[in-house]
Amino acid sequence: MGDLVFFVPPVLETIKRRYPDSHITFVTAWGFRNKRSQWGQRNQGGFCISLLMTNPHVDQLVHYDDRRVSLSGDICQEEGHRFPTWSAAYYEEQKKVGGYDVVCELDFGLSITDNPIQRMYDALGLPEETQSAYQLYLTESDRAVARWVMAEYPRPRIVLLEGLDGRTTRGWDPDKVPALTQAIRSTYGVYPVWFGAKHTPEYHGRPLTLRENIATLEGADVAIGVLSGPLHFAAAVGTPTITLYADQPIHRAAPAYFLNGAIADPKRRHRTLLGPQPSPFTLLKGEEAPKALTSAERSVQGYRSWVEPGRQSTKAAVAPLTVDEVMSVLHDMLQ
């Protein structure tokens, strides 16, 4: 989800700025692959279509399916709108028939040394571009529902993004989450607000849509999380963030690196708390346990894969960041 927020909107905006008469067809899946590694079925709130259907720089949005085709939009319907479906074979055919002057396949890159934004512009043939002010395009209806939901929360509204207690190699030590919750309660007299799929609020008896839920972050004062899709959601709607970060160079994705230059108010700028930086850097989604762990730590942690990293409190990256450090930065941002 973070890719659709962090990488794609700046690229689309750049094309329209450089070529205002251009027509952009954007082809994307409905969500993740299914359990059979096939693209096409709706999952995770249909997030790819949902996040891009309101982007003003997309002239034609196309749903990608491995096998099926429906140019009339019988397969992909989102919020009352129909989107054509292209199969893999139909997509390859469209690349060859000459209907498009340029076909770019965006590869976000996995190399540690990559600047992913620069990688995008290189793929477009625009290597001199550096635009990186990403944003989401919410509707007035999205915002109206979000304001109704957020009205019940007293200020300061401090949001904990779901990844904080997630059991992935990007997760903070979950043992510290209750302590952070209590520290916020003791200091500010409010409980933090949780954001994420398993914390989706309801509006008149129905769960919020993905964009409505993201819009609630506009009503927050600060959002705290590990580097993840929800963190990029908060940054994209202008909410100041505290990013708990480690394992990779800061130019990989941290909002403070990419966005702060365009934010005039120092209190609205993003902050980054850095955990121990391993050398050499390693990717977080590999099959091997992080090299930052000693052999003994790997044994104690019970690492199996990046989605089953075992006991987080033994992980030598984001986990060592303390509640006191987070609270110190939070206090500075809320003054």
N, C-alpha and C positions, 0 to 999 in steps of 0.2 A: 504493500500500500504506500509505503514511503516513496518508492520509485515514482509512482504516478503523481506525487505531490512535489517532490524535490527536483526531479530531473525534467519531466515532460513540460510543465507550464512555461518555464523560461525559454525552452527551445521553440515552442509554438509562438510565443510572443516575439521572439527574435525574428523568425521567418516573416511574420506579418509586418514587423517594423521595417525590415530590409526590403520586403517585396509586398507592398500593401495590396496589390491586385492579385496576389496568389490565391489559389484554391487548395486547401489542405484537406486531404482524406486521411483520417487516422484510423488504423486497424488495431484492435486490441481484443483481448479475451474478456469474458464476463467476470471471471474470477480466477482462482488458482486451478491447476490441473486436478482432475478427480483421482481417485485411488488407482485407476488404470492408466494414469499418466496421459489422459486425453484432455484436450482443451475444448471448451464449449459450454459446459453446463454452468448454471448460475450457482455461486456460493459466496460466502463472506459478504453478503449484501450486494452481490453484483458489482463490486467496488470499482472495477476498471471503467465500466460504462457509467456508473453513477457519478464518479468523480470527474469524468470528462464531458458528460452530456451538457453541462452548463458552461463549458469553456468557450468564450466568444471567438477564439482563434481557430476552432475546428469547424470547417464547412460541412464535412460529411463524416459522421462517426459510424464505424463498421464493427460489427461483432465477429470475432474470429472463432471458427469451429474446426476441429480436425477433419470432419467428414461431411457435415451438412451445409447446404446452401439454401438461402431464402432471401431473394432480393426484395420481396414484399414486406419483410419484417415480421413474418409469422412466428419465428422462433424467439427472437430477443425483443421483449417488451419491458420497459422500465418507466414507472411513474406515468403511465398512459401514453408513452411515446414508443414508436416502433423503429427498430434499427435493422438494416440489412445484415444478413449473415453470409460471410464468405468462408468456404472451406479452404483447406490448405491448397488443394489443387486449383481452385478458382483464383485464389490469391496469386499463385505462381503464374497463372494465365494472364491476369491483369498486369503483372510486371512486364510481360512481353509484348502486349498488343499495342503499346505506344500511346496509351491514353494519359500517361503521366510523364512530365518532363524529368522529374527526379524521383527516385524511390530510395528512401533511407530506412535501414533497419537499425533501430537504436539498441546498442549493446552497452549496458551499464558498466560492464567491466568488473573484474574481480581481483586485479592486481593491486597489491598494497600501495604501490607507488602511484597509482592512477589518481588524477583529479577527475572525478566522474563527470562534472559539468564540462570540463575541457574535452573529455572524450566524446561527449554528445556533439559538441560543435565541430570537432574534427570529422565525425561521421557525416555531418551535414555539409562539409566543405567550407565551413566558416571558422577556420582555426584562430582568427584574430578576435573573435567575440569572447566576452567575459561576463555577459549578463547572468546574474544568479539570484535575482530577487524573486523568489518563487511565492506563489499565492494560490489560494483556492477561490473558486467563483461560486459563492453561495447565493441562493435566491432569497427574495424578501420573505417568502413563506418559510424557508428554512430558518431564517433569523427570528421570525415571529414565534415559531414553536419553541425555539431555544430560549428566547427571553422569558416565555411563560414558565419553562422548566426551571431556569436559573433564579427566578424571582424568590423562590423559597429559601435560598441559601444566603445566610448573612455574610457580610464582608469582614475580613478579607477572604476572598474565595481562592483557596489554594488547592489546585488539582493535582492528584497523584495519577500519573498515566499508567495504564495497566501493566506495562512491561516491568515496572518496579518489582512486582512479586512473581514475574514470569519465571518458569524453570527452563531458561535457555542460557547459553553461554554469554548472552548480552545482559543477563539479569543481575540486578543488585542482590546482595545477600538478603533473602526474605526475612531473616531473623531481626533485621534492623527496621523493617517496615512498621511493626507495632510501636517501636520506640520513637520513630519519626512522627507517627500519628499522635502519640501522647505529647511529644514536645510541641507540636503545632497547637494542640488543644490547650496545653498549659500556658503557652506564650500569647496566643491570640484569641483564646476563648471560643474557637470554632473547630469543628472537625473538618479534615480535608475531604474534598469531593473526589470520588473515584471516577475515572473515565476509562472506557473500554467496552468491548462487546459484551462481556459478562456483567457489566454495570450499566447497561443501556436503560435510561429512564423511559417512562411511558407518558404519552400525551393523550388524554381522554380515552384511556383504556387500550391504546395500541403502543408498541415500542417505536421509538424514534427511528427514522431512516438514518442511514450512514451520514448523509450530509447534515441533517438536523442535529444529530449527536455531535458532529464536529463543530457546528455553529454554537453549541453551548460553551465551547472554549473561548469564544469572543467575550463572554461575560465573566471570565476568570481573571484574577490579578496576576497569578504566577502559576505555571505548570511545571511539574518536576518529573523527570523520567530518564530512563536509559535511552540510548540512541535507537529509535524504532519508528514505525509508521505513526503511532499516536503523537510522538514528539514532533514530527514534521507537520502533523495536522495543526498542533498548537502554534508552531512558528508561522505556518502559512496563513493563519487568520489574525496574526499580529499579537498574540499573547506572549509576554516575556517568558522564557523558559530557562530552567536549570538542567543542563545535560550532564548525567553521570557517564563518564566516557573513559575508555581505556582500550588497549590492544591494537589500535590503529592510529596513524597520523591524523591530526585534527583536520587536515584539508580533505579527508575522505567525505565527511558529511555533517560536521557539527554546525548548527545554525549560527552560533556566534561567529564562526569564520566567514560564512557566506553572507549573512544578513546585516551585521552590525554597522557596516560602513554606510548603509542607507538609512539608519535610524538616528534622528537628531537628538531625541530625548535620552540621556544616559540611563534613566530609570526604566526605559522600555527595551533596553538592549538585552541580549541573551548572554547567559553565563555558562561556562563549562568547568566542571570539576573533573580533573584528570587523576585516574588511578595510576598504579605503576605501569610504565611503558616497557614492554618486553623488547629485547633485541636478539634476533631480528623480529620485526613485526610478523604477526600471523593473522590469517583470516579467521573469522569466528565461526564459519559454517563448514569447516573441513571435517573429515572423518577422524582425524587424530585429535587427541586432547591438546589443549593450548600448551605451547612450549614454555609459557610462563610458570607452569606447574613443575615442581620437582617430582621425581619418581614416587617418593613417599606420599606427596600430596595427591597425586593421581590415584594411588591405591586407596587412600582414605576417602577421597571424594567419590569414588565409585563411578567414574566417567564411563559412559557407554557410547554416546554420540552427542552431536551439538544440540539435539533436541532432548537428550536425556543426560545432562551434565553431572547428575548426582548432587552431592552436598555442596551447595553454593558457597557456604562460609569458608571453605578451604580454597576457593578460587582466587588466584593472585592477580586480579585485574581490577574490575569495578568494585568487587566485594569489600576491599579494605577502606573505601571511602566511608567516613563516619557520619553519624547523625549530627554531631556538633558542627561539622564542616558544612553540611547542607543548611542547617539552621542559621549559621553565620551569614551565608550568602543570601538566604531568604530574607533575613532581617534587613540587610543592606538594600535589597530590592524594594521592600515594602515601606521604607522610611519616607 
